[in-house]
Amino acid sequence: MFAKKSISAATALPNAKNIKAFLHPTSNRISLFCNLEENHGASSSGKTITIASSGGNKPLGSSNANIGLNVFCKNLESLDLSDKAIGALANLSEVTPGLEWQVVDKHLHFLLDFDKTQPRVAKSEKSTLLMSSSGFKRVGATGISVNMNCYIKTGVTFNPEGLKTFAEVPIQIPENVTVEVSEDGQSLLITADLSDVEVDGMTSIPSVSIGEGLTVNVHIKKVSPSSSTAQAQKSPSKASKKAATFVPVGDSTSVSVSGAGTDNVQFKLDLQDLGFSSTGKTLLRASSKGFQQVGNLRVNAMVYSKDIKPALKEIISKFLATKEDPLTV
């Protein structure tokens, strides 16, 4: 019964696909849920269908532990969520010390109990596994498989108190970067102080949600400046003039820069309808079109939306409008 209550109280895990998390307040336990009736299309390899994914290894709050979780199937035709296929997984069963799972209300439930783990050093010796599925593990006879690892890096101590911040703290924006949304909501202003960033160093804003289904992703790499850039840095008057004006990044119509050639730079991302991404899974709202050289920087900036349904509906509507008889193709 507690699993059903936890599902309703769980919150979406930031930047993950189809994973919700619930922190049990009176113990060092976390519940993770994914809806087995949901899917996110083909994986990057194209060999499986993604049902849920943490999107790589993610920190569990400030506990120093990290988790990577993927739930997938070979094809949708192989899925079987009947009671017979679920079988014994209708009840909690142990996967490994500290990790139990079950299927409840068409949701796969993982119960992570950090008081019961039996840590062991990974083969690479670079990390210590707290709990693991030990490779791909089948979910009963449902046709679904799971791969999960929870670990801490070698030499780092697990901090159970840090679990309290799990699922509450989004990916942190670096201290040297600020992100502002314009009053009309049609543009973003990203300001970066790169004075403490070494050459070949990188400052990133990795997939931060900015509301209304939009995500911003920016990577700023400091490179060796050209002679013309170095001259601009020596001239305060020229730098101040640049700081007052935004110029396009490459041939982008949606990303512009101010202060190029200095360590105090601003990027303006104007939200536009740029169509589908190359994968067809997102809608681009702003893009530098990959990494572009900007003074002493290489920059890759984009804003996108994962909700492509409205755009698909509009495309279909426009197509049908060209037909005299919408029912005849």
Secondary structure as the mmCIF struct_conf table of DSSP 4:
data_model
#
loop_
_struct_conf.conf_type_id
_struct_conf.id
_struct_conf.beg_label_comp_id
_struct_conf.beg_label_asym_id
_struct_conf.beg_label_seq_id
_struct_conf.end_label_comp_id
_struct_conf.end_label_asym_id
_struct_conf.end_label_seq_id
HELX_RH_AL_P HELX_RH_AL_P1 PHE A 2 ALA A 9
STRN STRN1 THR A 11 ALA A 12
HELX_LH_PP_P HELX_LH_PP_P1 LEU A 13 LEU A 13
TURN_TY1_P TURN_TY1_P1 PRO A 14 ASN A 15
STRN STRN2 LYS A 17 LYS A 17
BEND BEND1 ASN A 18 ASN A 18
STRN STRN3 LYS A 20 HIS A 24
TURN_TY1_P TURN_TY1_P2 PRO A 25 ASN A 28
STRN STRN4 ARG A 29 ASN A 35
TURN_TY1_P TURN_TY1_P3 LEU A 36 GLU A 37
STRN STRN5 ALA A 42 ALA A 42
TURN_TY1_P TURN_TY1_P4 SER A 44 SER A 45
BEND BEND2 GLY A 46 THR A 48
STRN STRN6 ILE A 49 SER A 53
BEND BEND3 GLY A 55 GLY A 56
STRN STRN7 LYS A 58 PRO A 59
TURN_TY1_P TURN_TY1_P5 GLY A 61 SER A 62
BEND BEND4 SER A 63 ASN A 64
STRN STRN8 ALA A 65 CYS A 73
BEND BEND5 LYS A 74 LYS A 74
HELX_RH_3T_P HELX_RH_3T_P1 LEU A 76 SER A 78
BEND BEND6 SER A 82 SER A 82
HELX_RH_AL_P HELX_RH_AL_P2 ASP A 83 ILE A 86
HELX_RH_3T_P HELX_RH_3T_P2 GLY A 87 ALA A 90
BEND BEND7 ASN A 91 ASN A 91
STRN STRN9 SER A 93 THR A 96
TURN_TY1_P TURN_TY1_P6 PRO A 97 GLY A 98
STRN STRN10 LEU A 99 VAL A 104
TURN_TY1_P TURN_TY1_P7 ASP A 105 LYS A 106
STRN STRN11 HIS A 107 ASP A 113
TURN_TY1_P TURN_TY1_P8 PHE A 114 ASP A 115
BEND BEND8 LYS A 116 LYS A 116
STRN STRN12 ARG A 120 VAL A 121
TURN_TY1_P TURN_TY1_P9 LYS A 123 SER A 124
BEND BEND9 GLU A 125 LYS A 126
STRN STRN13 SER A 127 SER A 132
BEND BEND10 GLY A 135 GLY A 135
STRN STRN14 LYS A 137 ARG A 138
TURN_TY1_P TURN_TY1_P10 GLY A 140 ALA A 141
BEND BEND11 THR A 142 GLY A 143
STRN STRN15 ILE A 144 LYS A 153
TURN_TY1_P TURN_TY1_P11 THR A 154 GLY A 155
HELX_RH_3T_P HELX_RH_3T_P3 PRO A 160 THR A 165
TURN_TY1_P TURN_TY1_P12 PHE A 166 GLU A 168
BEND BEND12 VAL A 169 VAL A 169
HELX_LH_PP_P HELX_LH_PP_P2 PRO A 170 PRO A 174
TURN_TY1_P TURN_TY1_P13 GLU A 175 ASN A 176
STRN STRN16 VAL A 177 VAL A 181
TURN_TY1_P TURN_TY1_P14 GLU A 183 ASP A 184
BEND BEND13 GLY A 185 GLN A 186
STRN STRN17 SER A 187 ASP A 193
TURN_TY1_P TURN_TY1_P15 SER A 195 ASP A 196
HELX_LH_PP_P HELX_LH_PP_P3 VAL A 197 GLU A 198
TURN_TY1_P TURN_TY1_P16 VAL A 199 ASP A 200
STRN STRN18 MET A 202 SER A 209
BEND BEND14 GLY A 211 GLY A 211
TURN_TY1_P TURN_TY1_P17 GLU A 212 GLY A 213
STRN STRN19 LEU A 214 LYS A 222
HELX_LH_PP_P HELX_LH_PP_P4 SER A 224 SER A 226
HELX_RH_AL_P HELX_RH_AL_P3 SER A 227 LYS A 234
HELX_RH_AL_P HELX_RH_AL_P4 PRO A 236 ALA A 243
TURN_TY1_P TURN_TY1_P18 ALA A 244 ALA A 244
STRN STRN20 VAL A 247 PRO A 248
BEND BEND15 VAL A 249 VAL A 249
TURN_TY1_P TURN_TY1_P19 GLY A 250 ASP A 251
BEND BEND16 THR A 253 SER A 254
STRN STRN21 VAL A 255 SER A 258
BEND BEND17 GLY A 259 GLY A 259
TURN_TY1_P TURN_TY1_P20 ALA A 260 GLY A 261
BEND BEND18 THR A 262 ASP A 263
STRN STRN22 ASN A 264 ASP A 270
STRN STRN23 PHE A 276 PHE A 276
TURN_TY1_P TURN_TY1_P21 SER A 278 THR A 279
BEND BEND19 GLY A 280 THR A 282
STRN STRN24 LEU A 283 SER A 287
BEND BEND20 GLY A 290 GLY A 290
STRN STRN25 GLN A 292 VAL A 294
TURN_TY1_P TURN_TY1_P22 GLY A 295 ASN A 296
STRN STRN26 LEU A 297 SER A 305
BEND BEND21 LYS A 306 LYS A 306
HELX_RH_AL_P HELX_RH_AL_P5 LYS A 309 ALA A 321
TURN_TY1_P TURN_TY1_P23 THR A 322 THR A 322
BEND BEND22 LYS A 323 ASP A 325
TURN_TY1_P TURN_TY1_P24 PRO A 326 LEU A 327
#
